[in-house]
Amino acid sequence: MKTHKPADQIQDLQYFGEFGGVNPSISDSSTYTFLSAKTMFDTFEGNAEGCYLYSRHSTPSNLYLGQALAAMENSEAANVTASGMGAITSVLLQLCQSGDEIVSSRTIYGGTYAFMKNFLPKLNIQTQFVDITKIDKVEASITENTKVIYCETISNPLLEIADIQELAKLSKKHNLKLVVDNTFSPFIVSPIDLGADVVIHSLTKFINGSSDAVGGVICGTQEFIDDLRNVNNGACMLLGPTMDSLRSASILKNLRTLHIRMKQHSKNAEYLAQAFQKDGLKVVYPGLENHSGHLAMKNLYNAEYGFGGMMTIDVGSLDKANALMELMQMKNLGYLAVSLGFYKTLFSAPGTSTSSEIPVEEQKEMGLSDGLIRFSIGLDNDIERTYQKMKECMIELNIL
Ligand SMILES: *Cc1c(COP(=O)(O)O)cnc(C)c1O
């Protein structure tokens, strides 16, 4: 389903610094001068293209990063935010008002789940959580109040694949907005090309890739991005999830190597998934033929980037999972840490960490078991060597 080349589109953008620098200058200012009072008025009204007003609204550095991410997602425009949650909450609050409903995948990032489940009802916005892989169930949950279908391309932490093309057809049929969190699969899947209306990323993960920054982005139509920044009623303007210019400049530099990193994350994860499956472990990885979303993924993905860097292994019990993670950390195979997309492998037990917002009974129902370990596979140069060392840990703990 390759309709554009995201890495090439980013590469074709060219920015220079103020003194001919090869990186754009950082705009280290919160406010901007105007030569005429009239232009200031026009800028407030949103009618002065290319003028900056105040940095909560926009900054040159944030616009550069936004442009590059819009090129990556093939969207008309993008707005960067201070975090992934800043992007998610702003989008949902912009699209929904009191009385509206959301139909959401039930396997989503814990923070997003908590926001929909615990926070939005305070504003009389209700969410129906569904198995997003069952299109008929999704459709059955749509009511006359539904405004948004929400999903993650590759879901956290169960790695279910949302069939974005089918969901897009459904959302068009019912006049809804399809909002896709593409954090696990930058470059791998291009949701806008497949019919999504809005794409969100946590830049904190693969896109920045060095676990030193928090950030987010919203990609969508120029009209939607303008709405978000509107001084009178825009969520990004009024809720204040503004990214700092110094940070957006640093994330833009890391974005330059994302295509290379994604290929290596995918290559390493695929190797480990295949090998551990052969060893008889319960491995979940979208690149495995027995994965429930394998065919859907092959329909959606940009093949050169593989099936992503995320993998889970169920080792049977929480005690075993904890022992294995501690031993792997001791052997320097990775870190026992939440988050993902780092050069080093990161692992955590989602039931007791990143998905702990989800009640235990609901975790069971969706197949999130106690012994599940979520791996974000790193950029290891020799993955065969890593595999052997991980295997030694598993043998020592009677997991293999
Ligand atoms: C981490 C994450 C988020 C939240 O992003 P922050 O930058 O931590 O606010 C949202 N969605 C997914 C899939 C994530 O992994």
The ligand as an SDF file (V2000), in Angstrom:
LIG
                    3D

 15 15  0  0  0  0  0  0  0  0999 V2000
    3.8530    7.0420   25.3860 C   0  0  0  0  0  0  0  0  0  0  0  0
    2.6500    6.9640   24.5780 C   0  0  0  0  0  0  0  0  0  0  0  0
    1.6900    7.9930   24.6060 C   0  0  0  0  0  0  0  0  0  0  0  0
    1.8430    9.2110   25.5070 C   0  0  0  0  0  0  0  0  0  0  0  0
    2.9160   10.0020   25.1330 O   0  0  0  0  0  0  0  0  0  0  0  0
    3.7090   10.9740   26.1330 P   0  0  0  0  0  0  0  0  0  0  0  0
    4.7180   11.6130   25.2650 O   0  0  0  0  0  0  0  0  0  0  0  0
    4.2790   10.1370   27.2320 O   0  0  0  0  0  0  0  0  0  0  0  0
    2.7010   11.9410   26.6830 O   0  0  0  0  0  0  0  0  0  0  0  0
    0.5830    7.8760   23.7940 C   0  0  0  0  0  0  0  0  0  0  0  0
    0.3990    6.8010   23.0070 N   0  0  0  0  0  0  0  0  0  0  0  0
    1.2850    5.7900   22.9590 C   0  0  0  0  0  0  0  0  0  0  0  0
    1.0190    4.6410   22.0560 C   0  0  0  0  0  0  0  0  0  0  0  0
    2.4320    5.8310   23.7350 C   0  0  0  0  0  0  0  0  0  0  0  0
    3.3050    4.8170   23.7000 O   0  0  0  0  0  0  0  0  0  0  0  0
  1  2  1  0
  2  3  1  0
  2 14  2  0
  3  4  1  0
  3 10  2  0
  4  5  1  0
  5  6  1  0
  6  7  2  0
  6  8  1  0
  6  9  1  0
 10 11  1  0
 11 12  2  0
 12 13  1  0
 12 14  1  0
 14 15  1  0
M  END
$$$$
